[in-house]
Amino acid sequence: MAESKAVNTNDPRYSKLTIGVCPDQWGVWFPQDEKQIDWDVALDEMASAGFSVMETGPFGYFPTDPKRLQEEMDARGFRVVAGTGWGILHKAEAWAETERFFRQIGETHAAVGAEYVVHLPPMFRDEKTGDYIDDKVLSTEAWNLYIKNADRLGRIMKEDYGLKMVLHPHGDSHIETPEDIDRVFQATDPEYVGFCLDTGHIIYGDGDPMELCRKYPERISYVHIKAMDQSLVKQAHDEDWPFVKAVHAGVSVAPPAGLPDMGDLIEALADLDKELYVVCEQDMYGCPKDQPLPIAVQTREYLASLGLGLK
């Protein structure tokens, strides 16, 4: 399969970084939603934008039958490297459903040759309404269960499906700030739990993704690359906006706008000197359906100019 633009074959410094894409770059947050572009149209556009490495996004947006998924990806020259899923880890009564759902994701993605599964943390405010649906701060007991079940789920993904599970920081979640992330790194078992360096959500949580690369090089196993408008991040926190309001206000921006500085970030990733998938994202849920394609082309080409992939 041709992946001529996914890896920078011209400069050995960046040759371990593989750029990819996922439905979030096309404004997709849910398996089905009338505000979202149809999956087959998005897939065609992703290919036309020059991408060839795929993280499949919300489970059920693309076909979940492995044979059909493989056929659709093959038809457009895509290689699937990861799936994603939301799953509650801090409530004992939710475990059975979380395990069931992730086994479904694991089965589909192992069958199409994926290597990773991204665990998206449950948010304490609703993704659409912004209403509080959970405690903003977890009790010690709930946090300890979060960690225990993260290790448990990561072990299932590794031993039963051959997938590396990575935890993902997120606005309006219990893994958002640098302090939250430190607690995760210190408590989870690195054999079963990796970390998805989502550069946008780390900025949203007032963190520094380059510092995380330097502080925890061995734990960073996967990357979501995106930028945030720092002034809107500040306003969102000062005025206690739900994350969805910040997104609708345009907090997630196309580089070179926003933070982190993509040149500094790509250098920090190259310094890690390890094979990494670096997946393009921009939170644009609810955007006009013709908006994502030109932004994605511009973003991919800009990142290529800095060493990530090829133009």
C-alpha positions as a printed NumPy array, in Angstrom:
array([[  0.   ,   0.   ,   0.   ],
       [  1.324,   3.441,  -0.892],
       [  1.983,   5.641,   2.119],
       [  4.105,   8.102,   0.214],
       [  3.016,  11.149,   2.231],
       [  2.542,   9.555,   5.667],
       [  6.241,   9.302,   6.515],
       [  9.043,  11.748,   5.85 ],
       [ 11.451,   9.544,   3.921],
       [ 13.656,  12.524,   3.047],
       [ 14.975,  13.245,   6.537],
       [ 15.939,  10.447,   8.963],
       [ 15.264,  12.729,  11.947],
       [ 11.501,  12.544,  11.285],
       [ 11.291,   9.113,   9.687],
       [  9.839,   7.408,  12.79 ],
       [  6.818,   9.747,  12.832],
       [  3.804,   8.651,  10.777],
       [  1.026,  11.155,  10.177],
       [ -2.558,   9.902,  10.192],
       [ -6.106,  11.171,  10.316],
       [ -9.347,  10.413,  12.127],
       [-12.999,  11.464,  11.818],
       [-12.579,  14.226,  14.419],
       [-10.688,  16.211,  11.765],
       [-13.947,  16.062,   9.801],
       [-16.152,  17.288,  12.688],
       [-17.249,  13.809,  13.805],
       [-17.841,  13.064,  17.501],
       [-20.624,  10.472,  17.395],
       [-21.406,   7.195,  15.586],
       [-24.445,   8.861,  14.023],
       [-25.475,  12.494,  14.068],
       [-27.333,  14.608,  11.522],
       [-24.768,  17.406,  11.87 ],
       [-21.973,  15.112,  10.688],
       [-20.777,  14.309,   7.188],
       [-21.675,  10.82 ,   5.906],
       [-18.886,   8.335,   6.619],
       [-18.278,   7.321,   2.999],
       [-18.024,  10.941,   1.856],
       [-15.622,  11.7  ,   4.696],
       [-13.514,   8.683,   3.803],
       [-13.29 ,   9.776,   0.17 ],
       [-12.302,  13.272,   1.26 ],
       [ -9.684,  11.99 ,   3.707],
       [ -8.034,  10.067,   0.879],
       [ -8.196,  13.05 ,  -1.471],
       [ -6.546,  15.197,   1.23 ],
       [ -3.491,  12.938,   1.043],
       [ -3.948,  10.767,   4.133],
       [ -3.429,   7.003,   4.167],
       [ -3.243,   6.083,   7.878],
       [ -6.511,   5.892,   9.821],
       [ -7.767,   6.01 ,  13.382],
       [-11.42 ,   5.067,  13.009],
       [-12.967,   7.397,  15.598],
       [-16.369,   6.809,  17.204],
       [-17.116,   3.089,  16.984],
       [-20.031,   2.707,  14.587],
       [-19.276,   5.731,  12.411],
       [-17.423,   3.527,   9.948],
       [-18.669,  -0.05 ,   9.352],
       [-17.945,  -2.255,  12.374],
       [-17.913,  -5.558,  10.5  ],
       [-14.179,  -6.219,  10.017],
       [-14.504,  -7.563,   6.477],
       [-16.545,  -4.577,   5.316],
       [-14.292,  -2.127,   7.156],
       [-11.211,  -3.646,   5.547],
       [-12.803,  -3.496,   2.086],
       [-13.775,   0.169,   2.457],
       [-10.329,   1.144,   3.744],
       [ -8.523,  -0.912,   1.099],
       [-10.598,   0.695,  -1.644],
       [ -9.219,   4.094,  -0.657],
       [ -5.678,   3.059,   0.25 ],
       [ -6.027,   3.345,   4.028],
       [ -4.269,   1.354,   6.733],
       [ -6.143,   1.23 ,  10.049],
       [ -3.842,   1.686,  13.052],
       [ -6.264,   2.427,  15.902],
       [ -9.799,   2.485,  17.169],
       [-11.305,   4.626,  19.927],
       [-13.938,   4.232,  22.593],
       [-15.516,   6.006,  25.531],
       [-15.687,   3.893,  28.664],
       [-16.491,   4.621,  32.311],
       [-13.741,   3.291,  34.568],
       [-14.485,   4.939,  37.924],
       [-17.89 ,   3.361,  38.638],
       [-18.069,  -0.322,  39.551],
       [-21.542,  -0.724,  38.06 ],
       [-20.305,   0.5  ,  34.646],
       [-17.487,  -2.009,  34.241],
       [-19.466,  -4.748,  32.505],
       [-20.651,  -2.401,  29.762],
       [-17.205,  -0.824,  29.358],
       [-15.614,  -4.271,  28.99 ],
       [-18.28 ,  -5.433,  26.531],
       [-17.886,  -2.332,  24.374],
       [-14.094,  -2.438,  24.311],
       [-14.081,  -6.13 ,  23.47 ],
       [-16.256,  -5.287,  20.472],
       [-13.837,  -2.537,  19.43 ],
       [-10.88 ,  -4.839,  20.084],
       [-12.28 ,  -7.667,  17.987],
       [-12.983,  -5.443,  14.981],
       [ -9.673,  -3.615,  15.101],
       [ -7.474,  -6.635,  15.74 ],
       [ -9.069,  -8.222,  12.663],
       [ -8.032,  -5.289,  10.44 ],
       [ -4.472,  -5.135,  11.778],
       [ -4.719,  -2.161,  14.135],
       [ -2.1  ,  -1.688,  16.853],
       [ -3.744,   0.716,  19.317],
       [ -7.017,   1.449,  21.037],
       [ -7.567,   4.954,  22.43 ],
       [ -9.555,   5.197,  25.655],
       [-11.459,   8.476,  25.751],
       [-12.339,   9.441,  29.313],
       [-15.977,   9.989,  30.249],
       [-16.758,  13.687,  30.508],
       [-18.466,  15.226,  33.515],
       [-20.478,  17.552,  31.275],
       [-22.666,  16.375,  28.422],
       [-21.044,  16.593,  24.984],
       [-24.063,  18.283,  23.417],
       [-25.848,  20.196,  26.195],
       [-22.918,  21.006,  28.477],
       [-24.979,  19.963,  31.519],
       [-23.177,  18.303,  34.423],
       [-23.674,  14.542,  34.31 ],
       [-21.016,  13.436,  36.816],
       [-18.866,  14.71 ,  39.67 ],
       [-16.278,  17.2  ,  38.483],
       [-13.734,  15.952,  41.022],
       [-13.472,  12.242,  41.751],
       [-13.304,  10.886,  45.273],
       [-10.153,   8.996,  46.224],
       [-12.13 ,   5.765,  46.007],
       [-13.416,   6.578,  42.517],
       [ -9.947,   7.622,  41.328],
       [ -8.408,   4.413,  42.639],
       [-11.047,   2.403,  40.776],
       [-10.323,   4.457,  37.63 ],
       [ -6.665,   3.405,  37.798],
       [ -7.431,  -0.225,  38.663],
       [ -9.874,  -0.551,  35.773],
       [ -7.534,   1.248,  33.354],
       [ -4.902,  -1.401,  34.068],
       [ -7.557,  -4.113,  33.827],
       [ -8.874,  -2.891,  30.478],
       [ -5.38 ,  -2.38 ,  29.091],
       [ -4.474,  -5.922,  30.028],
       [ -7.563,  -7.292,  28.243],
       [ -6.766,  -5.27 ,  25.121],
       [ -3.151,  -6.476,  25.085],
       [ -3.618, -10.125,  26.018],
       [ -6.84 , -10.863,  24.12 ],
       [ -6.509,  -8.603,  21.058],
       [ -2.848,  -7.622,  20.771],
       [ -3.703,  -3.922,  21.088],
       [ -1.924,  -1.273,  23.157],
       [ -4.414,   0.839,  25.09 ],
       [ -3.609,   4.523,  25.494],
       [ -5.397,   6.894,  27.859],
       [ -6.453,  10.219,  26.375],
       [ -6.676,  13.537,  28.227],
       [ -9.791,  15.61 ,  27.494],
       [-11.468,  18.867,  28.384],
       [-14.332,  18.401,  30.886],
       [-12.914,  15.053,  31.984],
       [-11.061,  13.693,  34.985],
       [ -7.816,  13.596,  32.987],
       [ -7.325,  17.214,  31.928],
       [ -4.706,  19.124,  33.938],
       [ -0.973,  18.428,  34.302],
       [ -1.708,  17.255,  37.856],
       [ -4.303,  14.761,  36.579],
       [ -1.849,  13.464,  33.982],
       [  0.926,  13.092,  36.563],
       [ -1.401,  11.006,  38.729],
       [ -2.192,   8.753,  35.773],
       [  1.466,   8.222,  34.902],
       [  2.439,   7.507,  38.482],
       [ -0.402,   5.059,  39.173],
       [ -0.985,   3.019,  35.997],
       [  0.999,  -0.011,  34.856],
       [  3.121,   0.91 ,  31.809],
       [  2.885,  -2.645,  30.547],
       [ -0.837,  -2.22 ,  29.939],
       [ -1.504,   1.525,  29.812],
       [  0.137,   3.987,  27.462],
       [ -0.644,   7.654,  26.927],
       [ -2.125,   9.442,  23.952],
       [ -0.425,  12.827,  23.815],
       [ -3.388,  14.916,  22.654],
       [ -1.648,  18.238,  22.232],
       [ -4.863,  20.263,  22.002],
       [ -6.494,  18.889,  25.125],
       [ -3.208,  19.267,  27.036],
       [ -3.161,  22.966,  26.085],
       [ -6.846,  23.167,  27.065],
       [ -5.895,  21.747,  30.476],
       [ -3.164,  24.429,  30.822],
       [ -0.375,  21.92 ,  30.224],
       [  2.652,  21.795,  27.939],
       [  2.895,  18.828,  25.541],
       [  6.6  ,  19.409,  24.882],
       [  7.297,  19.255,  28.621],
       [  5.373,  15.968,  28.829],
       [  7.581,  14.573,  26.051],
       [ 10.648,  15.458,  28.094],
       [  9.213,  14.318,  31.427],
       [  7.605,  11.021,  30.397],
       [  9.311,   9.926,  27.154],
       [  8.799,   6.235,  27.85 ],
       [  5.043,   6.558,  28.421],
       [  4.065,   8.508,  25.301],
       [  3.004,   5.877,  22.81 ],
       [  0.573,   7.666,  20.489],
       [ -0.202,  11.269,  19.492],
       [ -3.191,  13.4  ,  18.54 ],
       [ -1.826,  16.584,  17.011],
       [ -4.022,  19.676,  17.186],
       [ -3.967,  23.284,  18.317],
       [ -6.054,  25.486,  20.589],
       [ -6.644,  29.246,  20.688],
       [ -5.087,  30.223,  24.015],
       [ -7.288,  33.308,  24.53 ],
       [-10.44 ,  31.205,  24.109],
       [ -9.017,  28.523,  26.41 ],
       [ -8.546,  31.206,  29.074],
       [-12.037,  32.598,  28.53 ],
       [-13.548,  29.117,  28.691],
       [-11.891,  28.473,  32.059],
       [-12.518,  31.968,  33.446],
       [-16.218,  31.768,  32.581],
       [-16.571,  28.022,  33.309],
       [-17.736,  27.106,  29.824],
       [-18.496,  23.485,  28.999],
       [-16.069,  22.099,  26.423],
       [-18.756,  21.956,  23.734],
       [-19.352,  25.718,  24.076],
       [-15.627,  26.342,  23.664],
       [-15.623,  24.189,  20.511],
       [-18.57 ,  26.065,  19.023],
       [-16.741,  29.318,  19.832],
       [-13.786,  28.088,  17.756],
       [-11.284,  27.102,  20.459],
       [ -9.832,  24.338,  18.268],
       [ -7.898,  25.965,  15.431],
       [ -5.885,  24.95 ,  12.38 ],
       [ -2.118,  25.373,  12.766],
       [ -0.077,  27.497,  12.496],
       [ -2.675,  29.344,  14.583],
       [ -2.912,  28.557,  18.277],
       [ -0.763,  26.493,  20.594],
       [  1.341,  24.435,  20.803],
       [  3.899,  25.776,  18.383],
       [  3.934,  22.941,  15.86 ],
       [  7.595,  23.332,  14.999],
       [  8.599,  22.955,  18.647],
       [  6.193,  20.045,  19.067],
       [  7.442,  18.088,  16.06 ],
       [ 11.024,  18.582,  17.244],
       [ 10.04 ,  17.246,  20.695],
       [  8.401,  14.215,  19.072],
       [ 11.462,  13.605,  16.9  ],
       [ 13.635,  13.798,  20.03 ],
       [ 11.705,  10.83 ,  21.463],
       [ 13.35 ,   8.767,  18.701],
       [ 10.612,   6.138,  18.549],
       [  7.951,   4.965,  16.147],
       [  4.848,   7.114,  16.694],
       [  1.539,   7.568,  14.939],
       [  0.695,  11.277,  14.935],
       [ -2.995,  11.672,  14.116],
       [ -4.416,  14.974,  12.866],
       [ -7.43 ,  16.313,  14.711],
       [ -9.452,  19.499,  14.983],
       [-12.573,  19.639,  17.122],
       [-15.198,  21.019,  14.736],
       [-18.389,  19.216,  15.727],
       [-21.36 ,  21.005,  14.164],
       [-19.343,  22.679,  11.398],
       [-20.636,  23.033,   7.819],
       [-20.01 ,  19.763,   6.003],
       [-17.868,  21.368,   3.296],
       [-15.532,  23.024,   5.798],
       [-13.197,  20.188,   6.923],
       [-11.596,  19.17 ,   3.616],
       [ -9.718,  22.38 ,   2.758],
       [ -8.664,  22.806,   6.397],
       [ -7.317,  19.243,   6.5  ],
       [ -5.341,  19.737,   3.288],
       [ -3.834,  22.967,   4.64 ],
       [ -3.029,  21.345,   8.001],
       [ -1.393,  18.266,   6.505],
       [  0.74 ,  20.322,   4.133],
       [  1.752,  22.741,   6.889],
       [  2.83 ,  19.916,   9.179],
       [  4.748,  18.352,   6.296],
       [  6.639,  21.633,   5.868],
       [  7.856,  21.139,   9.453],
       [  8.999,  17.551,   8.878],
       [  5.893,  15.521,   9.726],
       [  5.103,  13.506,   6.601],
       [  5.604,  14.71 ,   3.039],
       [  3.766,  17.27 ,   0.939]])
